[in-house]
Amino acid sequence: MSERRRSNAMVTRWKRLVYSLESMVLADLVCMAGALLQSIVINPRGSLRVADLIYLAGFALVFGIVGWIIAAPIALMLNNITGWRFWLYWALGSSFGPLSMLSVFALVYYLVPGNPNEYWIRPELMPLVYLATAISSLTALFFLLLLRRAQGRLR
């Protein structure tokens, strides 16, 4: 029984919340650096549209904070992240971002009257779904790695 307790070392709740917030901010920074690098590669001599990057960073931060608030209870429930559970939690955390973006697009489509022949996801907004996927995947990975490291220190 003592071996089982050691494998489920408890990290305090406030540390889990801090780890999840740190993970979200770090994932946002990594994705924004990737977007900046992509804009430089695509337009090496052209003008860098800093305003677009600032809007994108603000958008990612606002939706990241909202997603963090929604996902915080889930982060507080995770105890055993060993073995296959690590990958299951990573897959579930990775799906949170795109599902939330798709639900926002569906909600806007149904609540704001418009042309019934339009797509419910406008094609120019699909990169936001890809960005949400990248941010949620990195956030889940960073959080699980931080939590695993903290649990390893408690053993």
Backbone as ProteinMPNN parsed JSONL, in Angstrom:
{"seq_chain_A": "MSERRRSNAMVTRWKRLVYSLESMVLADLVCMAGALLQSIVINPRGSLRVADLIYLAGFALVFGIVGWIIAAPIALMLNNITGWRFWLYWALGSSFGPLSMLSVFALVYYLVPGNPNEYWIRPELMPLVYLATAISSLTALFFLLLLRRAQGRLR", "coords_chain_A": {"N_chain_A": [[0.817, -1.195, 0.0], [2.004, 1.216, 0.674], [3.694, 1.67, -1.467], [1.886, 2.222, -3.475], [0.799, 4.625, -2.572], [3.039, 6.24, -2.797], [3.338, 6.422, -5.557], [1.253, 8.029, -6.244], [1.842, 10.692, -5.486], [0.976, 13.648, -3.86], [0.528, 16.822, -5.097], [0.197, 20.131, -4.048], [-2.893, 22.001, -4.293], [-2.767, 24.738, -5.022], [-0.274, 24.831, -6.234], [-0.735, 23.257, -8.459], [-2.574, 24.864, -9.819], [-0.912, 27.065, -10.349], [1.025, 25.815, -11.936], [-0.583, 25.114, -14.133], [-1.343, 27.64, -15.089], [1.181, 28.748, -15.663], [1.931, 26.97, -17.682], [0.058, 27.557, -19.673], [0.691, 30.236, -20.305], [3.353, 29.94, -21.156], [2.982, 28.252, -23.383], [1.47, 29.996, -24.997], [3.427, 31.966, -25.476], [5.359, 30.472, -26.9], [3.89, 29.767, -29.183], [3.298, 32.309, -30.216], [5.867, 33.184, -30.8], [6.428, 31.365, -32.807], [4.511, 32.204, -34.71], [5.486, 34.75, -35.261], [7.982, 34.09, -36.355], [7.118, 32.675, -38.612], [5.824, 34.729, -40.042], [8.007, 36.294, -40.659], [9.495, 34.577, -42.276], [7.74, 34.165, -44.413], [7.407, 36.761, -45.458], [10.147, 37.986, -46.133], [11.317, 40.374, -47.055], [9.257, 42.079, -47.034], [6.866, 44.209, -45.359], [6.642, 43.879, -41.897], [3.86, 42.992, -40.211], [3.118, 44.178, -37.443], [0.937, 44.92, -35.967], [-0.991, 42.973, -36.574], [0.19, 40.755, -35.353], [0.104, 41.588, -32.703], [-2.658, 41.706, -32.264], [-3.241, 39.007, -32.625], [-1.76, 37.881, -30.533], [-3.065, 39.041, -28.33], [-5.617, 37.961, -28.705], [-5.026, 35.229, -28.394], [-4.156, 35.237, -25.752], [-6.428, 36.154, -24.321], [-8.375, 34.157, -24.946], [-6.917, 32.048, -23.985], [-6.794, 32.55, -21.223], [-9.527, 32.355, -20.593], [-9.96, 29.677, -21.32], [-8.21, 28.521, -19.492], [-9.454, 29.102, -17.061], [-11.783, 27.606, -17.347], [-10.714, 25.029, -17.559], [-9.349, 24.679, -15.187], [-10.567, 23.295, -12.906], [-10.34, 20.661, -13.828], [-7.59, 20.324, -13.968], [-7.05, 20.366, -11.273], [-8.067, 17.953, -10.443], [-6.448, 15.906, -11.373], [-4.456, 13.235, -10.458], [-2.982, 10.728, -10.65], [-0.689, 10.401, -13.029], [0.796, 8.582, -14.402], [2.245, 6.302, -16.791], [0.017, 5.079, -19.25], [-1.965, 6.918, -18.71], [-0.871, 9.451, -18.759], [-0.609, 9.992, -21.516], [-3.273, 9.813, -22.279], [-4.414, 11.964, -20.841], [-2.976, 14.015, -22.057], [-3.939, 13.868, -24.691], [-6.653, 14.467, -24.252], [-6.414, 17.053, -23.165], [-5.273, 18.328, -25.354], [-7.344, 18.351, -27.154], [-9.052, 20.204, -26.14], [-8.72, 22.964, -26.858], [-9.224, 23.213, -29.778], [-11.875, 22.238, -29.809], [-13.194, 24.089, -28.195], [-12.873, 26.439, -29.71], [-14.248, 25.745, -32.063], [-16.793, 25.454, -30.967], [-17.314, 28.094, -30.2], [-17.381, 29.323, -32.728], [-19.62, 27.982, -33.812], [-21.595, 28.84, -32.036], [-21.626, 31.622, -32.513], [-22.443, 31.556, -35.179], [-25.063, 30.569, -34.972], [-26.285, 32.382, -33.235], [-25.965, 34.959, -34.27], [-27.682, 36.385, -36.743], [-27.436, 35.728, -40.202], [-26.41, 35.18, -43.573], [-27.909, 32.271, -44.687], [-26.601, 30.514, -46.349], [-23.931, 30.652, -45.865], [-20.753, 29.426, -44.638], [-20.399, 27.836, -41.453], [-18.053, 28.011, -40.194], [-15.913, 30.376, -41.067], [-13.655, 30.338, -43.763], [-11.317, 31.91, -43.566], [-10.933, 32.047, -40.859], [-10.045, 29.624, -39.981], [-7.247, 29.274, -39.38], [-7.215, 30.115, -36.703], [-8.334, 28.002, -35.331], [-6.327, 26.135, -35.717], [-4.264, 27.403, -34.33], [-5.356, 27.375, -31.748], [-5.33, 24.641, -31.338], [-2.566, 24.111, -31.305], [-1.764, 25.648, -29.084], [-3.284, 24.504, -26.975], [-2.347, 21.877, -27.035], [0.394, 22.195, -26.422], [0.127, 23.431, -23.924], [-1.125, 21.422, -22.387], [0.877, 19.454, -22.506], [3.111, 20.769, -21.302], [2.019, 21.254, -18.748], [1.527, 18.635, -17.788], [4.135, 17.627, -17.759], [5.368, 19.351, -15.904], [3.841, 18.727, -13.635], [4.434, 16.015, -13.344], [7.169, 16.184, -12.79], [7.082, 17.574, -10.346], [5.701, 15.725, -8.774], [7.57, 13.673, -8.792], [9.604, 14.798, -7.281], [8.466, 14.78, -4.767], [8.51, 12.156, -3.984]], "CA_chain_A": [[0.0, 0.0, 0.0], [2.855, 2.402, 0.717], [4.19, 1.89, -2.828], [0.799, 2.854, -4.225], [0.716, 6.015, -2.144], [4.179, 6.974, -3.336], [3.139, 6.688, -6.981], [0.248, 9.08, -6.356], [2.281, 11.797, -4.637], [0.055, 14.769, -3.998], [1.019, 18.189, -5.251], [-0.858, 20.989, -3.51], [-3.806, 22.573, -5.294], [-2.31, 26.032, -5.539], [0.832, 24.57, -7.155], [-1.327, 22.781, -9.715], [-3.107, 26.035, -10.519], [0.227, 27.842, -10.847], [1.599, 25.056, -13.049], [-1.449, 25.205, -15.312], [-1.237, 29.002, -15.619], [2.512, 28.849, -16.282], [1.911, 26.188, -18.916], [-0.714, 28.288, -20.678], [1.453, 31.414, -20.722], [4.507, 29.466, -21.921], [2.487, 27.784, -24.681], [1.146, 31.197, -25.773], [4.68, 32.592, -25.925], [5.963, 29.627, -27.933], [3.087, 29.886, -30.41], [3.474, 33.656, -30.762], [7.198, 33.2, -31.422], [6.272, 30.642, -34.068], [3.787, 33.062, -35.653], [6.424, 35.798, -35.665], [8.957, 33.474, -37.255], [6.433, 32.375, -39.862], [5.595, 35.967, -40.791], [9.301, 36.736, -41.181], [9.875, 33.672, -43.36], [6.851, 34.386, -45.556], [7.691, 38.097, -45.986], [11.478, 38.386, -45.668], [11.6, 41.771, -47.391], [8.032, 42.867, -46.895], [6.66, 44.861, -44.065], [6.17, 43.017, -40.829], [2.624, 43.554, -39.688], [3.176, 44.029, -35.998], [-0.426, 45.059, -35.441], [-1.63, 41.66, -36.674], [0.766, 39.899, -34.323], [-0.403, 42.043, -31.406], [-4.042, 41.236, -32.18], [-3.192, 37.558, -32.465], [-1.285, 37.614, -29.173], [-4.167, 39.391, -27.428], [-6.655, 36.956, -28.905], [-4.558, 33.981, -27.779], [-4.104, 35.415, -24.3], [-7.795, 36.226, -23.791], [-8.98, 32.829, -25.008], [-6.134, 31.188, -23.107], [-7.25, 32.783, -19.845], [-10.875, 31.772, -20.478], [-9.767, 28.225, -21.315], [-7.559, 28.143, -18.233], [-10.477, 29.157, -16.013], [-12.687, 26.466, -17.546], [-9.995, 23.771, -17.368], [-8.697, 24.627, -13.873], [-11.043, 22.179, -12.074], [-9.807, 19.402, -14.343], [-6.19, 20.27, -13.543], [-7.025, 20.071, -9.843], [-8.484, 16.57, -10.213], [-5.461, 14.927, -11.827], [-3.555, 12.721, -9.439], [-2.095, 9.705, -11.178], [-0.409, 10.678, -14.445], [1.826, 7.649, -14.84], [1.934, 5.346, -17.847], [-0.896, 5.43, -20.329], [-2.799, 8.059, -18.305], [-0.196, 10.661, -19.228], [-0.972, 10.21, -22.933], [-4.717, 10.063, -22.332], [-4.638, 13.34, -20.403], [-2.433, 14.91, -23.073], [-4.886, 13.88, -25.818], [-7.849, 15.208, -23.834], [-6.04, 18.464, -23.061], [-5.024, 18.847, -26.699], [-8.613, 18.535, -27.87], [-9.837, 21.262, -25.5], [-8.619, 24.211, -27.62], [-10.009, 23.23, -31.019], [-13.307, 22.078, -29.534], [-13.743, 25.354, -27.697], [-12.955, 27.388, -30.833], [-15.349, 25.321, -32.931], [-18.067, 25.763, -30.301], [-17.507, 29.552, -30.298], [-17.81, 29.608, -34.097], [-20.992, 27.493, -33.967], [-22.459, 29.722, -31.254], [-21.76, 32.881, -33.256], [-23.213, 31.271, -36.392], [-26.478, 30.404, -34.655], [-26.843, 33.522, -32.511], [-25.919, 36.156, -35.11], [-28.323, 36.044, -38.014], [-26.683, 36.076, -41.396], [-26.771, 34.441, -44.767], [-27.977, 30.839, -44.354], [-25.739, 29.752, -47.24], [-22.537, 30.807, -45.445], [-20.157, 28.387, -43.806], [-20.455, 28.194, -40.038], [-16.682, 28.436, -39.904], [-15.395, 31.082, -42.23], [-12.344, 29.762, -44.095], [-10.205, 32.742, -43.104], [-10.779, 31.888, -39.414], [-9.524, 28.294, -39.665], [-5.967, 29.313, -38.659], [-7.443, 30.258, -35.272], [-8.53, 26.644, -34.808], [-4.991, 25.524, -35.683], [-3.54, 28.042, -33.23], [-5.922, 26.846, -30.501], [-4.835, 23.27, -31.205], [-1.161, 24.171, -30.906], [-1.661, 26.171, -27.719], [-3.801, 23.54, -26.0], [-1.435, 20.724, -26.999], [1.588, 22.57, -25.664], [-0.262, 23.677, -22.541], [-1.325, 20.127, -21.728], [2.172, 18.794, -22.384], [3.899, 21.466, -20.291], [1.415, 21.026, -17.435], [1.759, 17.261, -17.353], [5.556, 17.474, -17.444], [5.613, 20.039, -14.635], [3.211, 17.958, -12.567], [5.217, 14.79, -13.175], [8.417, 16.557, -12.118], [6.761, 17.902, -8.957], [5.392, 14.475, -8.076], [8.826, 12.95, -8.628], [10.357, 15.413, -6.167], [7.815, 14.441, -3.5], [8.722, 10.734, -3.656]], "C_chain_A": [[0.861, 1.26, 0.0], [3.427, 2.712, -0.659], [3.135, 2.596, -3.68], [0.658, 4.319, -3.837], [1.855, 6.837, -2.707], [3.984, 7.311, -4.812], [2.118, 7.798, -7.209], [0.603, 10.262, -5.454], [1.433, 13.019, -4.925], [0.808, 16.1, -4.074], [-0.122, 19.092, -4.803], [-1.681, 21.631, -4.63], [-3.297, 23.889, -5.863], [-1.127, 25.843, -6.483], [0.306, 24.065, -8.495], [-1.906, 23.945, -10.52], [-1.978, 26.885, -11.109], [0.867, 27.13, -12.027], [0.732, 25.17, -14.3], [-1.405, 26.604, -15.924], [0.118, 29.219, -16.295], [2.543, 28.132, -17.622], [1.177, 26.927, -20.027], [0.065, 29.49, -21.202], [2.657, 30.999, -21.566], [4.092, 28.97, -23.305], [2.103, 28.958, -25.576], [2.41, 31.854, -26.32], [5.347, 31.792, -27.03], [5.204, 29.771, -29.246], [3.209, 31.275, -31.036], [4.858, 33.804, -31.399], [7.171, 32.458, -32.752], [5.539, 31.466, -35.116], [4.671, 34.194, -36.153], [7.448, 35.26, -36.651], [8.334, 33.157, -38.611], [6.21, 33.636, -40.685], [6.901, 36.511, -41.36], [9.728, 35.872, -42.356], [9.028, 33.923, -44.603], [7.151, 35.719, -46.23], [9.081, 38.546, -45.556], [11.801, 39.848, -45.949], [10.395, 42.676, -47.201], [7.912, 43.466, -45.512], [6.105, 43.846, -43.067], [4.956, 43.678, -40.207], [2.533, 43.28, -38.198], [1.779, 44.109, -35.388], [-1.162, 43.717, -35.495], [-1.108, 40.713, -35.602], [0.282, 40.294, -32.933], [-1.855, 41.599, -31.221], [-4.087, 39.732, -31.924], [-2.748, 37.181, -31.05], [-2.374, 37.937, -28.145], [-5.29, 38.381, -27.492], [-6.269, 35.648, -28.202], [-4.546, 34.094, -26.263], [-5.505, 35.443, -23.692], [-8.454, 34.852, -23.809], [-8.211, 31.836, -24.154], [-6.559, 31.328, -21.662], [-8.639, 32.175, -19.633], [-10.774, 30.247, -20.435], [-9.129, 27.74, -20.03], [-8.572, 28.126, -17.096], [-11.424, 27.959, -16.129], [-11.995, 25.151, -17.206], [-9.341, 23.637, -15.996], [-9.251, 23.514, -12.974], [-10.52, 20.823, -12.539], [-8.354, 19.239, -13.911], [-6.087, 19.936, -12.062], [-7.382, 18.624, -9.534], [-7.415, 15.545, -10.571], [-4.539, 14.525, -10.692], [-2.522, 11.785, -10.044], [-1.872, 9.952, -12.669], [0.694, 9.769, -14.972], [1.313, 6.775, -15.976], [1.015, 5.888, -18.915], [-1.765, 6.623, -19.979], [-2.195, 9.386, -18.762], [-0.634, 10.985, -20.652], [-2.46, 10.447, -23.106], [-5.023, 11.505, -21.935], [-4.09, 14.346, -21.411], [-3.389, 15.003, -24.259], [-6.146, 14.666, -25.463], [-7.565, 16.699, -23.718], [-5.802, 19.098, -24.415], [-6.313, 19.111, -27.454], [-9.431, 19.693, -27.305], [-9.85, 22.544, -26.336], [-9.439, 24.207, -28.897], [-11.508, 23.058, -30.784], [-13.931, 23.359, -29.013], [-13.857, 26.381, -28.816], [-14.106, 27.019, -31.77], [-16.7, 25.604, -32.288], [-18.345, 27.258, -30.313], [-17.99, 29.916, -31.697], [-19.251, 29.162, -34.326], [-21.971, 28.394, -33.22], [-22.685, 31.049, -31.97], [-22.613, 32.676, -34.499], [-24.707, 31.201, -36.092], [-27.092, 31.611, -33.963], [-26.885, 34.809, -33.333], [-26.535, 35.807, -36.455], [-27.494, 36.539, -39.192], [-27.214, 35.291, -42.58], [-26.799, 32.946, -44.443], [-27.082, 29.969, -45.244], [-24.257, 29.873, -46.879], [-22.064, 29.579, -44.678], [-20.263, 28.805, -42.345], [-19.068, 28.482, -39.491], [-16.175, 29.104, -41.168], [-13.984, 30.587, -42.501], [-11.16, 30.608, -43.609], [-9.986, 32.655, -41.6], [-10.237, 30.512, -39.02], [-8.136, 28.327, -39.025], [-6.117, 29.513, -37.15], [-7.693, 28.906, -34.616], [-7.177, 25.937, -34.712], [-4.158, 26.108, -34.545], [-4.047, 27.524, -31.882], [-5.461, 25.406, -30.267], [-3.392, 23.258, -30.724], [-1.02, 24.624, -29.461], [-2.161, 25.142, -26.707], [-2.919, 22.297, -25.914], [-0.191, 21.032, -26.177], [1.263, 22.816, -24.187], [-0.427, 22.364, -21.78], [0.005, 19.415, -21.514], [3.028, 19.445, -21.3], [3.345, 21.21, -18.885], [1.708, 19.621, -16.93], [3.227, 17.02, -17.01], [5.917, 18.164, -16.131], [5.03, 19.257, -13.456], [3.978, 16.671, -12.295], [6.522, 15.087, -12.433], [8.167, 16.862, -10.643], [6.426, 16.651, -8.162], [6.642, 13.639, -7.85], [9.67, 13.517, -7.481], [9.766, 15.062, -4.81], [8.091, 13.004, -3.06], [9.943, 10.525, -2.842]], "O_chain_A": [[0.489, 2.264, -0.608], [3.628, 3.879, -0.996], [3.457, 3.456, -4.5], [0.42, 5.165, -4.699], [1.668, 8.002, -3.059], [4.416, 8.37, -5.268], [2.122, 8.437, -8.261], [-0.257, 10.772, -4.736], [1.202, 13.379, -6.08], [1.615, 16.43, -3.206], [-1.28, 18.846, -5.141], [-1.215, 21.777, -5.76], [-3.39, 24.121, -7.069], [-0.978, 26.606, -7.438], [0.845, 24.411, -9.546], [-1.751, 24.009, -11.739], [-2.083, 27.366, -12.237], [1.218, 27.77, -13.018], [1.255, 25.306, -15.406], [-1.426, 26.742, -17.147], [0.19, 29.807, -17.375], [3.119, 28.634, -18.587], [1.612, 26.927, -21.179], [0.094, 29.735, -22.408], [2.952, 31.634, -22.579], [4.776, 29.242, -24.291], [2.372, 28.934, -26.777], [2.459, 32.25, -27.485], [5.849, 32.367, -27.996], [5.817, 29.884, -30.308], [3.223, 31.401, -32.261], [5.003, 34.474, -32.422], [7.817, 32.875, -33.713], [5.904, 31.433, -36.291], [4.616, 34.56, -37.328], [7.745, 35.898, -37.661], [8.969, 33.356, -39.646], [6.389, 33.616, -41.903], [6.903, 37.123, -42.428], [10.27, 36.386, -43.334], [9.542, 33.897, -45.722], [7.15, 35.797, -47.459], [9.192, 39.413, -44.689], [12.491, 40.491, -45.157], [10.518, 43.901, -47.209], [8.746, 43.252, -44.632], [5.21, 43.062, -43.383], [5.035, 44.81, -39.729], [1.952, 42.287, -37.758], [1.487, 43.434, -34.402], [-1.878, 43.368, -34.557], [-1.877, 39.956, -35.009], [0.072, 39.432, -32.079], [-2.235, 41.163, -30.134], [-4.875, 39.251, -31.109], [-3.304, 36.265, -30.445], [-2.575, 37.18, -27.195], [-5.85, 37.99, -26.468], [-7.084, 35.042, -27.507], [-4.891, 33.14, -25.567], [-5.742, 34.821, -22.657], [-9.027, 34.424, -22.806], [-8.794, 30.877, -23.649], [-6.672, 30.332, -20.948], [-8.892, 31.549, -18.604], [-11.424, 29.602, -19.612], [-9.467, 26.667, -19.531], [-8.547, 27.225, -16.258], [-11.816, 27.371, -15.12], [-12.614, 24.255, -16.63], [-8.824, 22.567, -15.674], [-8.458, 22.833, -12.323], [-10.285, 19.934, -11.72], [-7.934, 18.145, -13.531], [-5.13, 19.287, -11.642], [-7.031, 18.119, -8.468], [-7.483, 14.409, -10.102], [-3.919, 15.371, -10.048], [-1.32, 12.034, -9.953], [-2.774, 9.733, -13.477], [1.436, 10.144, -15.88], [0.112, 6.538, -16.106], [1.197, 6.996, -19.42], [-2.264, 7.29, -20.885], [-2.916, 10.323, -19.108], [-0.988, 12.124, -20.954], [-2.869, 11.203, -23.987], [-5.795, 12.189, -22.607], [-4.673, 15.413, -21.6], [-3.626, 16.094, -24.779], [-6.647, 15.44, -26.278], [-8.386, 17.52, -24.128], [-6.095, 20.278, -24.61], [-6.367, 20.0, -28.304], [-10.404, 20.119, -27.926], [-10.908, 23.15, -26.501], [-10.267, 25.096, -29.098], [-12.32, 23.665, -31.482], [-15.07, 23.681, -29.352], [-14.838, 27.123, -28.869], [-14.85, 27.892, -32.217], [-17.653, 25.957, -32.982], [-19.503, 27.661, -30.426], [-18.905, 30.726, -31.845], [-20.025, 29.877, -34.963], [-23.059, 28.677, -33.721], [-23.812, 31.542, -32.027], [-23.425, 33.537, -34.838], [-25.523, 31.71, -36.86], [-28.294, 31.845, -34.086], [-27.75, 35.657, -33.112], [-25.97, 35.022, -37.217], [-26.93, 37.632, -39.163], [-28.344, 34.804, -42.565], [-25.799, 32.407, -43.969], [-26.834, 28.807, -44.92], [-23.415, 29.252, -47.528], [-22.861, 28.806, -44.147], [-20.22, 29.995, -42.033], [-18.923, 29.121, -38.448], [-16.03, 28.464, -42.21], [-13.195, 30.432, -41.569], [-10.109, 30.06, -43.277], [-8.968, 33.134, -41.1], [-9.994, 30.265, -37.839], [-7.854, 27.472, -38.185], [-5.233, 29.117, -36.391], [-7.304, 28.691, -33.468], [-6.912, 25.226, -33.743], [-3.428, 25.38, -33.872], [-3.252, 27.264, -30.979], [-5.229, 25.003, -29.127], [-3.035, 22.482, -29.837], [-0.243, 24.048, -28.7], [-1.517, 24.932, -25.678], [-2.76, 21.725, -24.836], [0.227, 20.231, -25.34], [2.041, 22.447, -23.308], [0.071, 22.216, -20.664], [0.233, 18.836, -20.452], [3.607, 18.747, -20.468], [4.106, 20.979, -17.945], [2.094, 19.439, -15.775], [3.53, 16.286, -16.07], [6.686, 17.623, -15.336], [5.661, 19.145, -12.405], [4.151, 16.283, -11.14], [6.927, 14.327, -11.553], [8.95, 16.456, -9.785], [6.821, 16.528, -7.003], [6.761, 12.967, -6.825], [10.369, 12.771, -6.795], [10.481, 15.045, -3.809], [7.923, 12.673, -1.886], [10.26, 9.39, -2.485]]}, "name": "protein", "num_of_chains": 1, "seq": "MSERRRSNAMVTRWKRLVYSLESMVLADLVCMAGALLQSIVINPRGSLRVADLIYLAGFALVFGIVGWIIAAPIALMLNNITGWRFWLYWALGSSFGPLSMLSVFALVYYLVPGNPNEYWIRPELMPLVYLATAISSLTALFFLLLLRRAQGRLR"}
